Amino acid sequence: MTTEEVSTAGNPAPVSFWQAFIFWLKLGLISFGGPAGQIAIMHQELVEKRRWISERRFLHALNFCMVLPGPEAQQLATYIGWLMHKRLGGIVAGALFVLPSLVILIAISWVYITWGDVPLVAGLFYGIKPAVTAIVVQAAHRIGGRALKNNVLWGIAAAAFIAIFAFRLPFPLIVAVAALLGYVGGRLSPSHFQGGGGHGKVDASYGPALIDDHTPTPAHAQFSWPRLASVVAVGVLLWALPMAALTASLGWEHTLTQMGWFFTKAALLTFGGAYAVLPYVYQGAVLHYGWLNPTQMIDGLALGETTPGPLIMVVAFVGFVGGYVKALFGPDSLFLAGAVAACLVTWFTFLPSFIFILAGGPLVESTHGNLKFTAPLTSITAAVVGVIVSLALFFAYHVWWPTGYTGRIDWLAVALSLAAAIALLKYKRNVIHVIAASALLGLLIKSLM
């Protein structure tokens, strides 16, 4: 928009709660493309077209969400909804970002677990899984290109890769050590731990916005200790009451109780996005609890890539398959068991994100650009790159050697992975388009075999 167009642009009309409700619902249905695509959609709709929030305020909120564990796109929607229409607005915006994806994933998880061996479905997944391997490589490349700015951060990434790939150290330990290195390094050598989580400078104006650069902070968004205490207290209760009910009625070792506890921990470790926490989910859900097998884990990520909402919604697939396979409510209620488990893990995974935004929103200004606050994040993000590379190797192993290293390599799967990687990395093709093309190629290959 030119300077003349900006100067003549009228002030946008006030937005009612229900107008915002309709938009957040629409966003939940069209939010494909992972966090980058989802943030781009919100920027286009909220900053450029509707002018609900200015460019500067939008990026400032995004930078805050980037330093939190959890899906930054969903947290950004929660933040803007909260800023516009108080706590209810934030809850509605964040919930509608997730609920359509949950419903869709429950439906397709049921189709997958029920008819996954049907030739049509098997052929589609034969093509999708090699593409997922390439997508994880692209994620490592994208995050690494932004995060690994010097040899110190490269060293942290390499150490994290060795720790999880060679020594099988737990992901939480890797995150904790990386945070400690960042904290100490930020004091001893600040220049090596600056940056990380930034999203560029403000270089565009789209006219006056409802929440403009100089719009005073509304009363409900100003910091107060009583308000902070109330948010934290309600959040703790919303976590503790369901957990206590599960423990009292089913026991601590029951699958649903363990799912609630495990995905609470996963929610607090999602620094760097969903790809970073997937190794932790794999270690727990596949290796420790046996809720699903490695092939199903890869298939779940493929489904997560092709549905709207945050990629971390793959946890709903993990919950559904775990509840279904374990027949938690008996052999006659398999779908119910899967659906309940999917809803439960979604609750425990996303609840912390709402607490972080509603409690921490008023502190945005005081934390922005503070090196003591951002240096640990920079170190964690570097470690995340190494963890994602290990995840890519894990996927490649199970896709290219479906019967193990002693078996025959699947050269067609290798070729599909390479083709997907070239499309993503060289030609910058859309993830959804790559997955769709790979699925069709997989179906064609299986039909000819």
Secondary structure as a PSIPRED ss2 file (coil, helix, strand):
# PSIPRED VFORMAT (PSIPRED V4.0)

   1 M C   1.000  0.000  0.000
   2 T C   1.000  0.000  0.000
   3 T H   0.000  1.000  0.000
   4 E H   0.000  1.000  0.000
   5 E H   0.000  1.000  0.000
   6 V H   0.000  1.000  0.000
   7 S H   0.000  1.000  0.000
   8 T H   0.000  1.000  0.000
   9 A C   1.000  0.000  0.000
  10 G C   1.000  0.000  0.000
  11 N C   1.000  0.000  0.000
  12 P C   1.000  0.000  0.000
  13 A C   1.000  0.000  0.000
  14 P C   1.000  0.000  0.000
  15 V C   1.000  0.000  0.000
  16 S C   1.000  0.000  0.000
  17 F H   0.000  1.000  0.000
  18 W H   0.000  1.000  0.000
  19 Q H   0.000  1.000  0.000
  20 A H   0.000  1.000  0.000
  21 F H   0.000  1.000  0.000
  22 I H   0.000  1.000  0.000
  23 F H   0.000  1.000  0.000
  24 W H   0.000  1.000  0.000
  25 L H   0.000  1.000  0.000
  26 K H   0.000  1.000  0.000
  27 L H   0.000  1.000  0.000
  28 G H   0.000  1.000  0.000
  29 L H   0.000  1.000  0.000
  30 I H   0.000  1.000  0.000
  31 S C   1.000  0.000  0.000
  32 F C   1.000  0.000  0.000
  33 G C   1.000  0.000  0.000
  34 G H   0.000  1.000  0.000
  35 P H   0.000  1.000  0.000
  36 A H   0.000  1.000  0.000
  37 G H   0.000  1.000  0.000
  38 Q H   0.000  1.000  0.000
  39 I H   0.000  1.000  0.000
  40 A H   0.000  1.000  0.000
  41 I H   0.000  1.000  0.000
  42 M H   0.000  1.000  0.000
  43 H H   0.000  1.000  0.000
  44 Q H   0.000  1.000  0.000
  45 E H   0.000  1.000  0.000
  46 L H   0.000  1.000  0.000
  47 V H   0.000  1.000  0.000
  48 E H   0.000  1.000  0.000
  49 K H   0.000  1.000  0.000
  50 R C   1.000  0.000  0.000
  51 R C   1.000  0.000  0.000
  52 W C   1.000  0.000  0.000
  53 I E   0.000  0.000  1.000
  54 S C   1.000  0.000  0.000
  55 E H   0.000  1.000  0.000
  56 R H   0.000  1.000  0.000
  57 R H   0.000  1.000  0.000
  58 F H   0.000  1.000  0.000
  59 L H   0.000  1.000  0.000
  60 H H   0.000  1.000  0.000
  61 A H   0.000  1.000  0.000
  62 L H   0.000  1.000  0.000
  63 N H   0.000  1.000  0.000
  64 F H   0.000  1.000  0.000
  65 C H   0.000  1.000  0.000
  66 M H   0.000  1.000  0.000
  67 V C   1.000  0.000  0.000
  68 L C   1.000  0.000  0.000
  69 P C   1.000  0.000  0.000
  70 G C   1.000  0.000  0.000
  71 P C   1.000  0.000  0.000
  72 E H   0.000  1.000  0.000
  73 A H   0.000  1.000  0.000
  74 Q H   0.000  1.000  0.000
  75 Q H   0.000  1.000  0.000
  76 L H   0.000  1.000  0.000
  77 A H   0.000  1.000  0.000
  78 T H   0.000  1.000  0.000
  79 Y H   0.000  1.000  0.000
  80 I H   0.000  1.000  0.000
  81 G H   0.000  1.000  0.000
  82 W H   0.000  1.000  0.000
  83 L H   0.000  1.000  0.000
  84 M H   0.000  1.000  0.000
  85 H H   0.000  1.000  0.000
  86 K H   0.000  1.000  0.000
  87 R H   0.000  1.000  0.000
  88 L H   0.000  1.000  0.000
  89 G H   0.000  1.000  0.000
  90 G H   0.000  1.000  0.000
  91 I H   0.000  1.000  0.000
  92 V H   0.000  1.000  0.000
  93 A H   0.000  1.000  0.000
  94 G H   0.000  1.000  0.000
  95 A H   0.000  1.000  0.000
  96 L H   0.000  1.000  0.000
  97 F H   0.000  1.000  0.000
  98 V H   0.000  1.000  0.000
  99 L H   0.000  1.000  0.000
 100 P H   0.000  1.000  0.000
 101 S H   0.000  1.000  0.000
 102 L H   0.000  1.000  0.000
 103 V H   0.000  1.000  0.000
 104 I H   0.000  1.000  0.000
 105 L H   0.000  1.000  0.000
 106 I H   0.000  1.000  0.000
 107 A H   0.000  1.000  0.000
 108 I H   0.000  1.000  0.000
 109 S H   0.000  1.000  0.000
 110 W H   0.000  1.000  0.000
 111 V H   0.000  1.000  0.000
 112 Y H   0.000  1.000  0.000
 113 I H   0.000  1.000  0.000
 114 T H   0.000  1.000  0.000
 115 W H   0.000  1.000  0.000
 116 G C   1.000  0.000  0.000
 117 D C   1.000  0.000  0.000
 118 V C   1.000  0.000  0.000
 119 P H   0.000  1.000  0.000
 120 L H   0.000  1.000  0.000
 121 V H   0.000  1.000  0.000
 122 A H   0.000  1.000  0.000
 123 G H   0.000  1.000  0.000
 124 L H   0.000  1.000  0.000
 125 F H   0.000  1.000  0.000
 126 Y H   0.000  1.000  0.000
 127 G H   0.000  1.000  0.000
 128 I H   0.000  1.000  0.000
 129 K H   0.000  1.000  0.000
 130 P H   0.000  1.000  0.000
 131 A H   0.000  1.000  0.000
 132 V H   0.000  1.000  0.000
 133 T H   0.000  1.000  0.000
 134 A H   0.000  1.000  0.000
 135 I H   0.000  1.000  0.000
 136 V H   0.000  1.000  0.000
 137 V H   0.000  1.000  0.000
 138 Q H   0.000  1.000  0.000
 139 A H   0.000  1.000  0.000
 140 A H   0.000  1.000  0.000
 141 H H   0.000  1.000  0.000
 142 R H   0.000  1.000  0.000
 143 I H   0.000  1.000  0.000
 144 G H   0.000  1.000  0.000
 145 G H   0.000  1.000  0.000
 146 R H   0.000  1.000  0.000
 147 A H   0.000  1.000  0.000
 148 L C   1.000  0.000  0.000
 149 K C   1.000  0.000  0.000
 150 N C   1.000  0.000  0.000
 151 N H   0.000  1.000  0.000
 152 V H   0.000  1.000  0.000
 153 L H   0.000  1.000  0.000
 154 W H   0.000  1.000  0.000
 155 G H   0.000  1.000  0.000
 156 I H   0.000  1.000  0.000
 157 A H   0.000  1.000  0.000
 158 A H   0.000  1.000  0.000
 159 A H   0.000  1.000  0.000
 160 A H   0.000  1.000  0.000
 161 F H   0.000  1.000  0.000
 162 I H   0.000  1.000  0.000
 163 A H   0.000  1.000  0.000
 164 I H   0.000  1.000  0.000
 165 F H   0.000  1.000  0.000
 166 A C   1.000  0.000  0.000
 167 F C   1.000  0.000  0.000
 168 R C   1.000  0.000  0.000
 169 L C   1.000  0.000  0.000
 170 P C   1.000  0.000  0.000
 171 F H   0.000  1.000  0.000
 172 P H   0.000  1.000  0.000
 173 L H   0.000  1.000  0.000
 174 I H   0.000  1.000  0.000
 175 V H   0.000  1.000  0.000
 176 A H   0.000  1.000  0.000
 177 V H   0.000  1.000  0.000
 178 A H   0.000  1.000  0.000
 179 A H   0.000  1.000  0.000
 180 L H   0.000  1.000  0.000
 181 L H   0.000  1.000  0.000
 182 G H   0.000  1.000  0.000
 183 Y H   0.000  1.000  0.000
 184 V H   0.000  1.000  0.000
 185 G H   0.000  1.000  0.000
 186 G H   0.000  1.000  0.000
 187 R H   0.000  1.000  0.000
 188 L H   0.000  1.000  0.000
 189 S C   1.000  0.000  0.000
 190 P H   0.000  1.000  0.000
 191 S H   0.000  1.000  0.000
 192 H H   0.000  1.000  0.000
 193 F H   0.000  1.000  0.000
 194 Q C   1.000  0.000  0.000
 195 G C   1.000  0.000  0.000
 196 G C   1.000  0.000  0.000
 197 G C   1.000  0.000  0.000
 198 G C   1.000  0.000  0.000
 199 H C   1.000  0.000  0.000
 200 G C   1.000  0.000  0.000
 201 K C   1.000  0.000  0.000
 202 V C   1.000  0.000  0.000
 203 D C   1.000  0.000  0.000
 204 A C   1.000  0.000  0.000
 205 S C   1.000  0.000  0.000
 206 Y C   1.000  0.000  0.000
 207 G C   1.000  0.000  0.000
 208 P C   1.000  0.000  0.000
 209 A C   1.000  0.000  0.000
 210 L C   1.000  0.000  0.000
 211 I E   0.000  0.000  1.000
 212 D C   1.000  0.000  0.000
 213 D C   1.000  0.000  0.000
 214 H C   1.000  0.000  0.000
 215 T C   1.000  0.000  0.000
 216 P C   1.000  0.000  0.000
 217 T C   1.000  0.000  0.000
 218 P C   1.000  0.000  0.000
 219 A H   0.000  1.000  0.000
 220 H H   0.000  1.000  0.000
 221 A H   0.000  1.000  0.000
 222 Q C   1.000  0.000  0.000
 223 F C   1.000  0.000  0.000
 224 S C   1.000  0.000  0.000
 225 W H   0.000  1.000  0.000
 226 P H   0.000  1.000  0.000
 227 R H   0.000  1.000  0.000
 228 L H   0.000  1.000  0.000
 229 A H   0.000  1.000  0.000
 230 S H   0.000  1.000  0.000
 231 V H   0.000  1.000  0.000
 232 V H   0.000  1.000  0.000
 233 A H   0.000  1.000  0.000
 234 V H   0.000  1.000  0.000
 235 G H   0.000  1.000  0.000
 236 V H   0.000  1.000  0.000
 237 L H   0.000  1.000  0.000
 238 L H   0.000  1.000  0.000
 239 W H   0.000  1.000  0.000
 240 A H   0.000  1.000  0.000
 241 L H   0.000  1.000  0.000
 242 P H   0.000  1.000  0.000
 243 M H   0.000  1.000  0.000
 244 A H   0.000  1.000  0.000
 245 A H   0.000  1.000  0.000
 246 L H   0.000  1.000  0.000
 247 T H   0.000  1.000  0.000
 248 A H   0.000  1.000  0.000
 249 S H   0.000  1.000  0.000
 250 L H   0.000  1.000  0.000
 251 G C   1.000  0.000  0.000
 252 W C   1.000  0.000  0.000
 253 E C   1.000  0.000  0.000
 254 H C   1.000  0.000  0.000
 255 T H   0.000  1.000  0.000
 256 L H   0.000  1.000  0.000
 257 T H   0.000  1.000  0.000
 258 Q H   0.000  1.000  0.000
 259 M H   0.000  1.000  0.000
 260 G H   0.000  1.000  0.000
 261 W H   0.000  1.000  0.000
 262 F H   0.000  1.000  0.000
 263 F H   0.000  1.000  0.000
 264 T H   0.000  1.000  0.000
 265 K H   0.000  1.000  0.000
 266 A H   0.000  1.000  0.000
 267 A H   0.000  1.000  0.000
 268 L C   1.000  0.000  0.000
 269 L C   1.000  0.000  0.000
 270 T C   1.000  0.000  0.000
 271 F C   1.000  0.000  0.000
 272 G C   1.000  0.000  0.000
 273 G C   1.000  0.000  0.000
 274 A H   0.000  1.000  0.000
 275 Y H   0.000  1.000  0.000
 276 A H   0.000  1.000  0.000
 277 V H   0.000  1.000  0.000
 278 L H   0.000  1.000  0.000
 279 P H   0.000  1.000  0.000
 280 Y H   0.000  1.000  0.000
 281 V H   0.000  1.000  0.000
 282 Y H   0.000  1.000  0.000
 283 Q H   0.000  1.000  0.000
 284 G H   0.000  1.000  0.000
 285 A H   0.000  1.000  0.000
 286 V H   0.000  1.000  0.000
 287 L H   0.000  1.000  0.000
 288 H H   0.000  1.000  0.000
 289 Y C   1.000  0.000  0.000
 290 G C   1.000  0.000  0.000
 291 W C   1.000  0.000  0.000
 292 L C   1.000  0.000  0.000
 293 N C   1.000  0.000  0.000
 294 P H   0.000  1.000  0.000
 295 T H   0.000  1.000  0.000
 296 Q H   0.000  1.000  0.000
 297 M H   0.000  1.000  0.000
 298 I H   0.000  1.000  0.000
 299 D H   0.000  1.000  0.000
 300 G H   0.000  1.000  0.000
 301 L H   0.000  1.000  0.000
 302 A H   0.000  1.000  0.000
 303 L H   0.000  1.000  0.000
 304 G H   0.000  1.000  0.000
 305 E H   0.000  1.000  0.000
 306 T C   1.000  0.000  0.000
 307 T C   1.000  0.000  0.000
 308 P C   1.000  0.000  0.000
 309 G C   1.000  0.000  0.000
 310 P C   1.000  0.000  0.000
 311 L H   0.000  1.000  0.000
 312 I H   0.000  1.000  0.000
 313 M H   0.000  1.000  0.000
 314 V H   0.000  1.000  0.000
 315 V H   0.000  1.000  0.000
 316 A H   0.000  1.000  0.000
 317 F H   0.000  1.000  0.000
 318 V H   0.000  1.000  0.000
 319 G H   0.000  1.000  0.000
 320 F H   0.000  1.000  0.000
 321 V H   0.000  1.000  0.000
 322 G H   0.000  1.000  0.000
 323 G H   0.000  1.000  0.000
 324 Y H   0.000  1.000  0.000
 325 V H   0.000  1.000  0.000
 326 K C   1.000  0.000  0.000
 327 A C   1.000  0.000  0.000
 328 L C   1.000  0.000  0.000
 329 F C   1.000  0.000  0.000
 330 G C   1.000  0.000  0.000
 331 P C   1.000  0.000  0.000
 332 D C   1.000  0.000  0.000
 333 S C   1.000  0.000  0.000
 334 L H   0.000  1.000  0.000
 335 F H   0.000  1.000  0.000
 336 L H   0.000  1.000  0.000
 337 A H   0.000  1.000  0.000
 338 G H   0.000  1.000  0.000
 339 A H   0.000  1.000  0.000
 340 V H   0.000  1.000  0.000
 341 A H   0.000  1.000  0.000
 342 A H   0.000  1.000  0.000
 343 C H   0.000  1.000  0.000
 344 L H   0.000  1.000  0.000
 345 V H   0.000  1.000  0.000
 346 T H   0.000  1.000  0.000
 347 W H   0.000  1.000  0.000
 348 F H   0.000  1.000  0.000
 349 T H   0.000  1.000  0.000
 350 F H   0.000  1.000  0.000
 351 L H   0.000  1.000  0.000
 352 P H   0.000  1.000  0.000
 353 S H   0.000  1.000  0.000
 354 F H   0.000  1.000  0.000
 355 I H   0.000  1.000  0.000
 356 F H   0.000  1.000  0.000
 357 I H   0.000  1.000  0.000
 358 L H   0.000  1.000  0.000
 359 A H   0.000  1.000  0.000
 360 G H   0.000  1.000  0.000
 361 G H   0.000  1.000  0.000
 362 P H   0.000  1.000  0.000
 363 L H   0.000  1.000  0.000
 364 V H   0.000  1.000  0.000
 365 E H   0.000  1.000  0.000
 366 S H   0.000  1.000  0.000
 367 T H   0.000  1.000  0.000
 368 H C   1.000  0.000  0.000
 369 G C   1.000  0.000  0.000
 370 N C   1.000  0.000  0.000
 371 L H   0.000  1.000  0.000
 372 K H   0.000  1.000  0.000
 373 F H   0.000  1.000  0.000
 374 T H   0.000  1.000  0.000
 375 A H   0.000  1.000  0.000
 376 P H   0.000  1.000  0.000
 377 L H   0.000  1.000  0.000
 378 T H   0.000  1.000  0.000
 379 S H   0.000  1.000  0.000
 380 I H   0.000  1.000  0.000
 381 T H   0.000  1.000  0.000
 382 A H   0.000  1.000  0.000
 383 A H   0.000  1.000  0.000
 384 V H   0.000  1.000  0.000
 385 V H   0.000  1.000  0.000
 386 G H   0.000  1.000  0.000
 387 V H   0.000  1.000  0.000
 388 I H   0.000  1.000  0.000
 389 V H   0.000  1.000  0.000
 390 S H   0.000  1.000  0.000
 391 L H   0.000  1.000  0.000
 392 A H   0.000  1.000  0.000
 393 L H   0.000  1.000  0.000
 394 F H   0.000  1.000  0.000
 395 F H   0.000  1.000  0.000
 396 A H   0.000  1.000  0.000
 397 Y H   0.000  1.000  0.000
 398 H H   0.000  1.000  0.000
 399 V H   0.000  1.000  0.000
 400 W H   0.000  1.000  0.000
 401 W C   1.000  0.000  0.000
 402 P C   1.000  0.000  0.000
 403 T C   1.000  0.000  0.000
 404 G C   1.000  0.000  0.000
 405 Y C   1.000  0.000  0.000
 406 T C   1.000  0.000  0.000
 407 G C   1.000  0.000  0.000
 408 R C   1.000  0.000  0.000
 409 I C   1.000  0.000  0.000
 410 D C   1.000  0.000  0.000
 411 W H   0.000  1.000  0.000
 412 L H   0.000  1.000  0.000
 413 A H   0.000  1.000  0.000
 414 V H   0.000  1.000  0.000
 415 A H   0.000  1.000  0.000
 416 L H   0.000  1.000  0.000
 417 S H   0.000  1.000  0.000
 418 L H   0.000  1.000  0.000
 419 A H   0.000  1.000  0.000
 420 A H   0.000  1.000  0.000
 421 A H   0.000  1.000  0.000
 422 I H   0.000  1.000  0.000
 423 A H   0.000  1.000  0.000
 424 L H   0.000  1.000  0.000
 425 L H   0.000  1.000  0.000
 426 K C   1.000  0.000  0.000
 427 Y C   1.000  0.000  0.000
 428 K C   1.000  0.000  0.000
 429 R C   1.000  0.000  0.000
 430 N C   1.000  0.000  0.000
 431 V H   0.000  1.000  0.000
 432 I H   0.000  1.000  0.000
 433 H H   0.000  1.000  0.000
 434 V H   0.000  1.000  0.000
 435 I H   0.000  1.000  0.000
 436 A H   0.000  1.000  0.000
 437 A H   0.000  1.000  0.000
 438 S H   0.000  1.000  0.000
 439 A H   0.000  1.000  0.000
 440 L H   0.000  1.000  0.000
 441 L H   0.000  1.000  0.000
 442 G H   0.000  1.000  0.000
 443 L H   0.000  1.000  0.000
 444 L H   0.000  1.000  0.000
 445 I H   0.000  1.000  0.000
 446 K H   0.000  1.000  0.000
 447 S H   0.000  1.000  0.000
 448 L H   0.000  1.000  0.000
 449 M C   1.000  0.000  0.000
